[in-house]
Amino acid sequence: NGSKIALIICHDGMFPEMARECAYKGAEIMVRTAGYTAPIRHSWRITNQANAFCNLMVTASVCMCGSDGSFDSMGEGMICNFDGTPLVMGSHRPNEIITAEVRPDLVREARIHWGVENNIYQFGHRGYVAVKGGAQDCPYTYMQDMVQGNYRLPWEDQVIHTDGTACRICPPHSRV
């Protein structure tokens, strides 16, 4: 019957909310494109797996590979099943192609039949196995603050803002 596919770009994959939005809108497969270098390797792997498991969706993630003259990108594309299990992981070799069979029908089945580990459902219906319909309130302070325009971290004033000028990227400017 086909599937619904979502696309996120690079660092979006480091925010669980981005993957959650894709799944919330019905995506069964999320494609992530990136251009990371080797120091981010571990985070790349765990976010791809966690985004799959926490949202019961397949993640197909590709990362630029090789050198552009300034940076050596790591490659290492990977496809994770909806339970977070890697189906295939690429290497750091340029021009490598990875493939895997994915089953959107199993994603749909898990989203309907999985109980406690149906995390995307559980998030909106906490305690549904104990309370009919689950709890319907929103106890998450960060969400309440975000909606009210008051999102502020305890270390907000200590954050050092950087841009890409050290990498010969023009500084950002506002569009009016």
Secondary structure, 3 states (H helix, E strand, C coil): CCCCEEEEEHHHHHCHHHHHHHHHCCCCEEEEEECCEHHHHHHHHHHHHHHHHHHCCEEEEEECEEECCCCEEECCCEEECCCCCEEEECCCCCCCCCCCCCCHHHHHHHHHHCCCCCHHHHHHCCCCCCCCCCCCCCCCHHHHHHHCCCCCCCCHHHCCCCCCHHHCCCCCCCCC
